[in-house]
Amino acid sequence: MKTTGEPCLEHYKNNKKHHFHFLGCLCLCLALSTSSPAAKAEGSTSRQDDIQEMRTLATSVTANVLVYFNLINGTPYDIGNGEAYRRDMSHLLKLSRQLGHGPITEQAQLLGTAIADLENLPQSGTEARSALPAYARWLPPVIDAHAQFDSSLSALYDSLAPTSEIRRALHDLSHDIGHLLLDYQRASFPYLSTVWLPDDQAIVALNASLEHRFAALSAQDARLAQALEGPVRNYHFVRQRLLTPGPGPGQWAPNAVERYLMRAMQALDAEARH
């Protein structure tokens, strides 16, 4: 048999539970409001790094495609380049889904479709020489899809809240080196050079800008200067190729330019995440 005090005790316990639940929610809200600026900054930083990784991957995909199918001035159908563009495209599609931005995901898929369509191209030197018009059909869509994708990624990057100036500077260096890389690959490709003509003055100006920015960043901090030694060395190793490219057999080096500039870009991206 219950005493008259038992209902009162039960009511007290229920009220106590609600009281502590309210306090817990209040503390959580206060904590979130207090840490919100830092959390937002951290989220923006992480998102910038992710977008930059996607820009670099998209450049790698396109550059390796152009090296792989370059019959005249490269070493065509090299298994390493073929594996690289397929692997990086797969990873890029995964990252685009993780980013959770619909238009970016759609454009990554368009680039992926253009890459998949390359199976229509000859896959050996013997086949290629009997089907040269195929290159004019299947390669331009890859370049166009990359340009649109890169532009959208850059617009999304610029829309994020500013974070570290050094991080942004490193990302910009990497991205601009990527532009030089693709300009060189298009110019060295016999079936594309008449469609995409390199702007020699723009290349010279961009090189001067890169040199200035490398020097300015190195002067800011001794540790950063040491970290930049590798990217600068890789860039300088092929810089003259960028400034004074072919024409002429043996004067182009698309494989070497892709290898050393991609190393520089990846090292800059890694330092930005540091």
C-alpha positions in Angstrom: 0.0 0.0 0.0 1.4 3.4 -1.1 1.7 6.2 1.4 0.6 9.7 0.5 4.3 10.7 0.1 5.1 8.3 -2.7 3.3 10.2 -5.5 5.0 13.4 -4.4 8.4 11.6 -4.4 7.7 10.3 -8.0 6.7 13.8 -9.1 9.9 15.2 -7.6 12.1 12.6 -9.5 10.4 13.4 -12.8 10.9 17.1 -12.3 14.5 16.5 -11.3 15.1 14.6 -14.6 13.6 17.4 -16.6 15.6 19.9 -14.7 18.9 18.2 -15.5 17.9 17.6 -19.1 17.2 21.3 -19.5 20.6 22.2 -17.9 22.4 19.8 -20.2 20.8 21.3 -23.3 21.6 24.8 -22.0 25.2 23.9 -21.4 25.5 22.3 -24.9 24.0 25.4 -26.5 26.4 27.7 -24.6 29.4 25.5 -25.6 28.3 25.6 -29.3 27.8 29.3 -29.3 31.1 29.9 -27.7 33.1 27.6 -30.0 31.1 28.4 -33.1 33.6 30.8 -34.7 36.5 28.4 -34.2 34.5 25.5 -35.4 33.4 27.4 -38.5 37.0 28.4 -39.2 38.2 24.8 -38.8 35.4 23.6 -41.1 36.2 26.1 -43.7 39.9 25.2 -43.6 39.1 21.5 -44.0 36.8 22.2 -46.9 39.4 24.4 -48.6 41.9 21.6 -48.3 39.4 19.1 -49.7 38.6 21.3 -52.7 42.2 21.9 -53.4 42.9 18.2 -53.3 40.1 17.8 -55.9 41.6 20.5 -58.1 45.0 18.8 -58.0 43.5 15.4 -58.7 41.5 16.7 -61.7 44.7 18.3 -63.1 46.5 15.0 -62.6 43.7 13.1 -64.4 43.8 15.4 -67.4 47.6 15.6 -67.6 48.0 11.9 -67.5 45.4 11.4 -70.2 47.3 13.7 -72.5 50.6 12.1 -71.7 49.2 8.6 -72.2 47.8 9.3 -75.7 50.6 11.6 -76.9 51.9 9.5 -79.9 54.4 11.9 -81.3 56.1 13.8 -78.4 55.8 11.4 -75.5 56.0 7.7 -74.6 52.4 6.7 -75.4 50.5 4.0 -73.7 52.8 3.9 -70.7 51.1 1.7 -68.1 52.0 4.1 -65.3 50.1 7.1 -66.9 47.1 4.9 -67.7 46.9 3.6 -64.1 47.3 7.1 -62.8 44.5 8.8 -64.6 42.1 5.9 -63.9 43.0 5.7 -60.2 42.9 9.5 -59.7 39.5 9.7 -61.5 38.1 7.0 -59.2 39.3 8.9 -56.1 38.0 12.2 -57.5 34.5 10.8 -57.9 34.6 9.5 -54.3 35.8 12.9 -52.9 33.1 14.8 -54.9 30.4 12.6 -53.3 31.8 13.2 -49.9 31.9 16.9 -50.4 28.1 16.9 -50.6 27.8 19.7 -53.2 25.4 18.6 -55.9 26.7 20.7 -58.9 30.3 19.6 -58.1 29.3 16.0 -57.9 27.5 16.3 -61.3 30.5 17.9 -63.0 32.9 15.3 -61.6 30.6 12.7 -63.1 30.7 14.5 -66.5 34.5 14.4 -66.3 34.4 10.8 -65.4 32.1 10.0 -68.4 34.5 11.8 -70.7 37.4 9.8 -69.3 35.4 6.5 -69.7 34.7 7.4 -73.3 38.5 7.3 -73.9 38.1 3.6 -74.2 36.9 4.4 -77.8 40.4 5.6 -78.6 43.1 3.3 -79.9 44.9 1.6 -77.1 48.2 0.9 -78.9 50.4 2.7 -81.3 49.6 0.3 -84.2 45.9 0.9 -83.9 46.3 4.7 -83.4 48.0 5.4 -86.7 44.9 4.1 -88.5 42.5 6.1 -86.4 44.0 9.6 -85.9 40.6 11.5 -86.3 39.4 9.8 -83.1 41.6 12.0 -81.0 39.9 15.1 -82.2 36.6 13.6 -81.2 37.3 12.1 -77.8 40.0 14.2 -76.2 38.5 17.7 -76.4 35.5 16.7 -74.2 38.0 15.7 -71.4 39.7 19.1 -71.6 36.4 21.0 -71.7 35.0 19.0 -68.8 38.1 19.6 -66.7 38.0 23.3 -67.4 34.4 23.6 -66.3 35.0 21.4 -63.2 38.1 23.4 -62.2 36.2 26.7 -62.6 33.3 25.5 -60.4 35.7 24.2 -57.7 37.6 27.5 -57.7 34.3 29.4 -57.3 33.3 27.2 -54.4 36.7 27.7 -52.8 36.5 31.4 -53.1 33.0 31.4 -51.5 34.4 30.0 -48.2 35.3 32.1 -45.3 39.0 33.2 -45.4 41.4 31.2 -43.2 45.2 31.2 -43.2 46.8 33.5 -45.7 49.7 31.1 -46.0 47.4 28.2 -46.7 45.7 30.2 -49.5 49.1 31.2 -50.9 50.2 27.6 -51.1 47.0 26.5 -52.7 47.2 29.2 -55.3 50.8 28.3 -56.1 49.8 24.6 -56.6 46.8 25.6 -58.7 48.8 27.9 -60.9 51.5 25.3 -61.5 48.6 23.0 -62.6 47.6 25.6 -65.2 51.2 25.6 -66.6 51.2 21.8 -66.6 48.0 21.5 -68.7 49.1 24.4 -71.0 52.3 22.5 -71.8 50.5 19.2 -72.3 48.1 20.6 -74.8 50.8 22.4 -76.7 52.9 19.3 -76.9 49.9 17.2 -78.3 50.0 17.3 -82.1 46.2 17.0 -82.5 45.4 19.6 -79.9 48.0 22.3 -80.4 46.1 23.8 -83.3 43.0 24.1 -81.2 44.5 25.4 -77.9 47.3 27.8 -78.7 49.6 28.6 -75.8 49.9 32.2 -74.7 53.6 32.7 -74.4 53.4 36.1 -72.7 50.9 34.7 -70.2 53.3 31.8 -69.4 56.2 34.1 -68.9 54.2 36.4 -66.6 52.8 33.4 -64.6 56.4 32.0 -64.2 57.5 35.4 -62.8 54.6 35.5 -60.4 55.4 32.0 -59.2 59.0 32.9 -58.6 58.0 36.0 -56.7 55.5 34.2 -54.5 57.9 31.3 -53.7 60.5 33.9 -52.6 58.0 35.9 -50.5 56.8 32.8 -48.7 60.3 31.5 -48.0 61.2 34.9 -46.5 58.4 34.7 -44.0 59.5 31.7 -42.0 62.6 29.4 -41.9 60.6 26.2 -41.5 58.4 27.1 -44.4 61.4 28.0 -46.5 62.8 24.5 -45.9 59.5 22.9 -46.8 59.4 24.8 -50.0 62.8 23.7 -51.2 61.4 20.5 -52.7 58.5 22.1 -54.7 60.8 24.9 -55.9 63.5 22.4 -57.0 60.9 20.3 -58.9 59.5 23.4 -60.6 62.9 24.7 -61.6 63.9 21.3 -63.0 61.4 21.7 -65.8 60.8 25.5 -65.8 62.9 26.0 -69.0 60.8 23.5 -70.8 57.7 25.6 -70.0 59.3 28.8 -71.1 60.9 27.5 -74.3 58.9 24.5 -75.4 59.2 22.7 -78.8 58.3 22.5 -81.6 60.2 19.6 -83.1 60.7 15.9 -82.3 62.8 15.4 -79.2 62.2 19.0 -77.9 59.1 18.2 -76.0 59.1 16.3 -72.6 55.5 15.8 -71.5 56.3 12.9 -69.3 59.0 14.7 -67.3 57.0 17.9 -67.1 54.0 16.0 -65.7 56.1 14.1 -63.2 58.0 17.0 -61.7 55.1 19.6 -61.7 52.8 17.1 -60.1 55.4 16.4 -57.4 55.5 20.2 -56.7 51.8 20.5 -56.6 51.3 17.6 -54.2 54.1 18.8 -51.9 52.5 22.3 -51.8 49.1 20.8 -51.0 50.6 18.6 -48.2 52.3 21.7 -46.7 49.0 23.6 -46.7 47.5 20.8 -44.6 50.4 20.9 -42.2 
